[in-house]
Amino acid sequence: MTVSQTVFIGGGNMARAIVGGLLAADQTASSLLIVEPQAPTREALVKDLGVTALERLSVPVPADACVVWAVKPQVLGTVMRELAPQLQGCLHVSIAAGVPVASMQQWLGTARIVRAMPNTPALVGKGITGLYAGAAVAAADRAAAQHIAEAVGLVEWVAREELLNAVTAVSGSGPAYVFYLLEAMRQAGTDLGLSPDQAYRLAVATVDGAAALAAASADGPEVLRQRVTSKGGTTFAAITRLDERQVRAHFIEAMRACHDRAVEMARELG
Ligand SMILES: NC(=O)c1ccc[n+]([C@@H]2O[C@H](COP(=O)([O-])OP(=O)(O)OC[C@H]3O[C@@H](n4cnc5c(N)ncnc54)[C@H](OP(=O)(O)O)[C@@H]3O)[C@@H](O)[C@H]2O)c1
């Protein structure tokens, strides 16, 4: 499923990743346009990806184009209001965290909007993106938005917009939890005598391998964990300490804090 042209408003990290993915999939450079005010960022996009990048939207956009909004949430309202008259009839996909569809509808004057919550592994093609579209968005538009998100990884549709806050808590902010775990594993390995580099390599490969095993296995994480936790053994000692310190409960609480902050931010940005 492709559209005649995909226009990116904002050419930062996320836009670069998605454009790279679309080019690697099936889209031609001539079907992509990026609007990016920063000259160095723009020049790097042209040089690295061979796409057209403009300082401002100075060319007509076909009515069947898809517009991907990849600017910071704080400036989205201003930019949408400014460009809306030039984007009549287009499908809109916003990756701006936290900005509700209702606000974007007002700014753009259309309900053809899909909201996306990607995550940073998108930068290496291993992202997962939560997608939401209101009832007014046609199946073809959903498919076009999904195609864009799939350029950088997997997708999960959610049925209600507020569930994007839960997606934020799980996968949007999720990479940071994993990096936090990696920091702790590197620290522990170093304390136990390994070099920091070696401890870090062991930790990264372990997280990668465990995720691959979980993804490939028909069993849930409880079963995978129990399989390597024989009573009285080494892993058992570690898990027992985690349970004693209620790490699981604290972790769940931390993710709830992330969710609640996403709800608050949606109110501030809307
Ligand atoms: N990174 C993540 O993990 C992640 C996850 C989920 C969602 N998101 C969302 O993805 C969006 C983009 O994130 P990012 O990390 O790619 O941000 P970024 O690197 O800051 O990219 C945004 C780019 O848009 C440019 N811009 C600002 N005003 C513009 C305008 N009027 N017209 C065109 N371009 C304009 C910015 O230029 P200036 O530097 O001049 O402002 C910047 O180069 C954000 O809304 C963020 O919430 C990011």
The ligand as an SDF file (V2000), in Angstrom:
LIG
                    3D

 48 52  0  0  0  0  0  0  0  0999 V2000
   12.5410    9.9060   19.8350 N   0  0  0  0  0  0  0  0  0  0  0  0
   11.6170    9.0650   20.3190 C   0  0  0  0  0  0  0  0  0  0  0  0
   11.8630    8.0750   21.0060 O   0  0  0  0  0  0  0  0  0  0  0  0
   10.1970    9.2930   20.0280 C   0  0  0  0  0  0  0  0  0  0  0  0
    9.2710    8.3090   20.3860 C   0  0  0  0  0  0  0  0  0  0  0  0
    7.9480    8.5420   20.1170 C   0  0  0  0  0  0  0  0  0  0  0  0
    7.5840    9.7100   19.5230 C   0  0  0  0  0  0  0  0  0  0  0  0
    8.5140   10.6460   19.1980 N   0  0  0  0  0  0  0  0  0  0  0  0
    8.0630   11.8860   18.6020 C   0  0  0  0  0  0  0  0  0  0  0  0
    8.6430   12.0610   17.3380 O   0  0  0  0  0  0  0  0  0  0  0  0
    8.6980   13.4440   17.0760 C   0  0  0  0  0  0  0  0  0  0  0  0
   10.0320   13.7450   16.4770 C   0  0  0  0  0  0  0  0  0  0  0  0
   11.0490   13.3200   17.3760 O   0  0  0  0  0  0  0  0  0  0  0  0
   12.5650   13.4120   16.9830 P   0  0  0  0  0  0  0  0  0  0  0  0
   13.3210   12.6950   18.0340 O   0  0  0  0  0  0  0  0  0  0  0  0
   12.7260   13.0250   15.5570 O   0  0  0  0  0  0  0  0  0  0  0  0
   12.7680   14.9980   17.1520 O   0  0  0  0  0  0  0  0  0  0  0  0
   13.8550   15.9640   16.5220 P   0  0  0  0  0  0  0  0  0  0  0  0
   15.0930   15.1910   16.1920 O   0  0  0  0  0  0  0  0  0  0  0  0
   13.9350   17.1870   17.3730 O   0  0  0  0  0  0  0  0  0  0  0  0
   13.1950   16.3510   15.1210 O   0  0  0  0  0  0  0  0  0  0  0  0
   12.2400   17.3560   14.9340 C   0  0  0  0  0  0  0  0  0  0  0  0
   12.7210   18.2200   13.7770 C   0  0  0  0  0  0  0  0  0  0  0  0
   11.6530   19.0380   13.3040 O   0  0  0  0  0  0  0  0  0  0  0  0
   12.1780   20.3150   13.0440 C   0  0  0  0  0  0  0  0  0  0  0  0
   11.1770   21.3970   13.0060 N   0  0  0  0  0  0  0  0  0  0  0  0
   10.8470   22.2940   13.9540 C   0  0  0  0  0  0  0  0  0  0  0  0
    9.9140   23.1640   13.4990 N   0  0  0  0  0  0  0  0  0  0  0  0
    9.6470   22.7950   12.2230 C   0  0  0  0  0  0  0  0  0  0  0  0
    8.7860   23.2940   11.2190 C   0  0  0  0  0  0  0  0  0  0  0  0
    8.0380   24.3830   11.4110 N   0  0  0  0  0  0  0  0  0  0  0  0
    8.7450   22.6840   10.0240 N   0  0  0  0  0  0  0  0  0  0  0  0
    9.5040   21.6090    9.7950 C   0  0  0  0  0  0  0  0  0  0  0  0
   10.3720   21.1000   10.7100 N   0  0  0  0  0  0  0  0  0  0  0  0
   10.4310   21.6750   11.9010 C   0  0  0  0  0  0  0  0  0  0  0  0
   13.1590   20.5020   14.1730 C   0  0  0  0  0  0  0  0  0  0  0  0
   14.0290   21.5930   13.9140 O   0  0  0  0  0  0  0  0  0  0  0  0
   14.5320   22.5000   15.2010 P   0  0  0  0  0  0  0  0  0  0  0  0
   15.6520   21.7370   15.7780 O   0  0  0  0  0  0  0  0  0  0  0  0
   14.8890   23.7910   14.5610 O   0  0  0  0  0  0  0  0  0  0  0  0
   13.3610   22.6330   16.1300 O   0  0  0  0  0  0  0  0  0  0  0  0
   13.8600   19.1460   14.1940 C   0  0  0  0  0  0  0  0  0  0  0  0
   14.9110   19.0870   13.2760 O   0  0  0  0  0  0  0  0  0  0  0  0
    8.4240   14.1670   18.3850 C   0  0  0  0  0  0  0  0  0  0  0  0
    7.1430   14.7310   18.3490 O   0  0  0  0  0  0  0  0  0  0  0  0
    8.4700   13.0950   19.4160 C   0  0  0  0  0  0  0  0  0  0  0  0
    7.5090   13.3230   20.4260 O   0  0  0  0  0  0  0  0  0  0  0  0
    9.8100   10.4580   19.4200 C   0  0  0  0  0  0  0  0  0  0  0  0
  1  2  1  0
  2  3  2  0
  2  4  1  0
  4  5  1  0
  4 48  2  0
  5  6  2  0
  6  7  1  0
  7  8  2  0
  8  9  1  0
  8 48  1  0
  9 10  1  0
  9 46  1  0
 10 11  1  0
 11 12  1  0
 11 44  1  0
 12 13  1  0
 13 14  1  0
 14 15  2  0
 14 16  1  0
 14 17  1  0
 17 18  1  0
 18 19  2  0
 18 20  1  0
 18 21  1  0
 21 22  1  0
 22 23  1  0
 23 24  1  0
 23 42  1  0
 24 25  1  0
 25 26  1  0
 25 36  1  0
 26 27  1  0
 26 35  1  0
 27 28  2  0
 28 29  1  0
 29 30  1  0
 29 35  2  0
 30 31  1  0
 30 32  2  0
 32 33  1  0
 33 34  2  0
 34 35  1  0
 36 37  1  0
 36 42  1  0
 37 38  1  0
 38 39  2  0
 38 40  1  0
 38 41  1  0
 42 43  1  0
 44 45  1  0
 44 46  1  0
 46 47  1  0
M  CHG  2   8   1  16  -1
M  END
$$$$
